[in-house]
Amino acid sequence: MGEHDWQDDAACRNDGDPDAWFAGPGESQRQAHAVEVCLGCPVRARCLEEALTLGLAGVWGATSERERRRMRHGLVDA
């Protein structure tokens, strides 16, 4: 099994709007949609772990970049 095989099971792979995970300012509805899809994802925890480890941009593991930055600095619980 490869290092990123967990992504094959990600809910976002079946969503019709891949850009929602990288929504820009003023696109809060798109970002909210991405988070909603993530909340029901079977690999959410692994996805969040990857994003925290690698400092990825966008929505990963049902969190925004800002939320993960706060997690890394111990400002919120994961």
Secondary structure in CASP SS format (residue, H / E / C, confidence):
PFRMAT SS
TARGET T0000
AUTHOR 0000-0000-0000
METHOD secondary structure of the structure
MODEL  1
M C 1.00
G C 1.00
E C 1.00
H C 1.00
D H 1.00
W H 1.00
Q H 1.00
D H 1.00
D H 1.00
A C 1.00
A H 1.00
C H 1.00
R H 1.00
N H 1.00
D C 1.00
G C 1.00
D C 1.00
P H 1.00
D H 1.00
A H 1.00
W H 1.00
F H 1.00
A C 1.00
G C 1.00
P C 1.00
G C 1.00
E C 1.00
S H 1.00
Q H 1.00
R H 1.00
Q H 1.00
A H 1.00
H H 1.00
A H 1.00
V H 1.00
E H 1.00
V H 1.00
C H 1.00
L H 1.00
G C 1.00
C C 1.00
P C 1.00
V C 1.00
R H 1.00
A H 1.00
R H 1.00
C H 1.00
L H 1.00
E H 1.00
E H 1.00
A H 1.00
L H 1.00
T H 1.00
L H 1.00
G C 1.00
L C 1.00
A C 1.00
G C 1.00
V C 1.00
W E 1.00
G C 1.00
A C 1.00
T E 1.00
S C 1.00
E H 1.00
R H 1.00
E H 1.00
R H 1.00
R H 1.00
R H 1.00
M H 1.00
R H 1.00
H C 1.00
G C 1.00
L C 1.00
V C 1.00
D C 1.00
A C 1.00
END
